[in-house]
Amino acid sequence: MDSNLITEQLFSTGSVLTGIVLYLLYAVTMWKVFAKAGYPGILALIPIVNWVILVKIAGMSGWLALLYLIPVVNFVFAIVVAIKEGANFGKGGAFSFFLLWLFPFVGHLIIGFGSAEYRKV
């Protein structure tokens, strides 16, 4: 297979623009979630810092965000963070699992722009 063809397909203008648009959408939704939880929204734009703040919103120590770096543990830890985050915004376990962990674009959009209020449990 021609390596130039693979490179052209991976880095085509359409895929790069789609990635940028999805990142901006997610950054805006996370900005709103952070603001509702009382944290500066600008922190949503910094890649690893937003993990730390998300873990704090879930009610855990920010140091636990290091668990995202461990290959199998990060999978389980992300589910725990999503469920605790949802509980702090008054959402149930099914909402948290499916919309905050599985489809975080949708879940954070609903929390950020919806009527959910942050209450630390």
BELJOWO-V728841 format. One record per residue. N is the residue number from 1. RES is the residue in one small letter. SS is DSSP state (2 for helix, 1 for strand, 0 for the rest). Layout:
n;res;ss
N;RES;SS
N;RES;SS
This chain:
n;res;ss
1;m;0
2;d;0
3;s;2
4;n;2
5;l;2
6;i;2
7;t;2
8;e;2
9;q;2
10;l;2
11;f;0
12;s;0
13;t;2
14;g;2
15;s;2
16;v;2
17;l;2
18;t;2
19;g;2
20;i;2
21;v;2
22;l;2
23;y;2
24;l;2
25;l;2
26;y;2
27;a;2
28;v;2
29;t;2
30;m;2
31;w;2
32;k;2
33;v;2
34;f;2
35;a;2
36;k;2
37;a;0
38;g;0
39;y;0
40;p;0
41;g;2
42;i;2
43;l;2
44;a;2
45;l;2
46;i;0
47;p;2
48;i;2
49;v;2
50;n;2
51;w;2
52;v;2
53;i;2
54;l;2
55;v;2
56;k;2
57;i;2
58;a;0
59;g;0
60;m;0
61;s;0
62;g;2
63;w;2
64;l;2
65;a;2
66;l;2
67;l;2
68;y;2
69;l;2
70;i;0
71;p;0
72;v;0
73;v;2
74;n;2
75;f;2
76;v;2
77;f;2
78;a;2
79;i;2
80;v;2
81;v;2
82;a;2
83;i;2
84;k;2
85;e;2
86;g;2
87;a;2
88;n;2
89;f;0
90;g;0
91;k;0
92;g;0
93;g;2
94;a;2
95;f;2
96;s;2
97;f;2
98;f;2
99;l;2
100;l;2
101;w;2
102;l;2
103;f;0
104;p;2
105;f;2
106;v;2
107;g;2
108;h;2
109;l;2
110;i;2
111;i;2
112;g;2
113;f;2
114;g;0
115;s;0
116;a;0
117;e;0
118;y;0
119;r;0
120;k;0
121;v;0
